[in-house]
Amino acid sequence: MSSAATTAPSVDKVDGFSRKSVRKTRQRRAQSSSQFRSQDKPIELVQLPLLKDVSAQEQPELFLKKLQQCCTLFDFLDTLSDLKMKEYKRSTLNELVDYVTLSRGYLTEQTYPEVVKMVSYNIFRTLPPSDSNEFDPEEDEPTLEASWPHLQLIYEFFIRFLESQEFQPSVAKKYIDQKFVLQLLELFDSEDPRERDCLKTVLHRIYGKFLGLRAFIRKQINNIFLCFVYETEHFSGVAELLEILGSIINGFALPLKAEHKQFLVKVLLPLHSVKSLSLFHAQLAYCIVQFLEKDPTLTEPVIRGLLKFWPKTCSQKEVMFLGELEEILDVIEPTQFVKIQELLFKQIARCVSSPHFQVAERALYYWNNEYIMSLIEENSSVILPIMFASLYRISKEHWNPAISALIYNVLKAFMEMNSALFDELAANYKSDRQRERKKDKEREDLWRKLEDLELRRGIQNSDGVIPT
């Protein structure tokens, strides 16, 4: 053990391509689990009769016994251990799923604590440590949960339990409490996307059925996001939590509470600043648009927030921002558009001027949107002077012919909207360019004279004679 411990660091030092070595390590542990509580000897479970084979009076008691039996955990990293008992538990879980789906009258008061105990014992665990510094979710394969054959059925059982017509939140709230929800939210950091998808459904059902837990759930999601943005920049389940929030925001009553508006400005908008935005941007943009559809007066602070976090060096993120901005403009009210049009189109002008053709292309596609075009036409006297210089210059200089063609179409549209202003701006632009060229020539002439004078002084210093 000691020799292995001493040689490992030297291997990392020698390997100049650390990401490759990390990927190999991750491939070796493509499946991981910290769920199993170690056992000294093989696990033996007493095989109980099937629920369908006993009388209706005996079923509730047998159901509880099977729940207790399913609290037993197995080591799935050891693929050869307890094969028979693993299969027995899997078949029992399948039976329990069918039972809660099809049966009636099984949900007695004694059932609730046993169900929550069995679910808790199986799903709540310390997650395997993540290589957060080196792991790239866009490139690297996630670590899958080795015990998924059982875990999947546990989640399916719990979802069917929560969706049962006989489910009584008034009884269940004693067991599905804040502590339970907190542990559930921690599991959203699982790298296994299958588990996060199940967790999303479970949390959504709990939010819908337990009114007393709603504020707590929102607060804890708030805390997770703040920690993600300002501390760790690592949390696997941001997209899933945002998807749940999209449904929650859609159900907010009007007028919006101050806490909801603060959540938008202080939590959702700063999520745009993280490096891994691409992993959850679609869900984030949906949440933002939901807020604006609820309360159009939030449009100005939202767009100002987007402009504040606008990426300066990452073209991929800039394209995403432009896409989100178009979604916002699709629902913006004309009165709100007027308030932010100058700031907005100054940024769009910068994007059109971008040497990265995808950024320029995405910005120019705004002119293919009928609603945005109607807003631009109504306010062309403000927008055209902001955009004209960038468009005219890039139409002559851009390296990509496709961009030049798009700009030509935009200039043509502007000319049709307001030909008088267009002609005036074109004349002003040309005269400004002539003045700039004249200044450039004067500057060049001055530098040439200074260089000649310096040369003459150099000759005078060396020969003592000024040439005629």
Secondary structure by P-SEA (a helix, b strand, c coil): caaaaaaaaaaaaaccaaaaaaaaaaaaaccccccccccccbbbbccccccccccccaaaaaaaaaaaaacccccccccccaaaaaaaaaaaaaaaaaaaacccccccaaaaaaaaaaaaacccccccccccccccccccccccccccaaaaaaaaaaaaaaaccccccccccccccaaaaaaaaaacccccaaaaaaaaaaaaaaaaccccaaaaaaaaaaaaaaaaaccccccccaaaaaaaaaaaaaaccccccaaaaaaaacccccccccccccccaaaaaaaaaaaaaacccaaaaaaaaaaaacccccaaaaaaaaaaaaaaaacccaaaaaacaaaaaaaaaaaaacccaaaaaaaacccccaaaaaaaaaaccccccccaaaaaaaaaccccaaaaaaaaaaaaaaaaacaaaaaaaaaaaaaaaaaaaaaaaaaaaaaaaaaaaaaaaaaaaacccccc
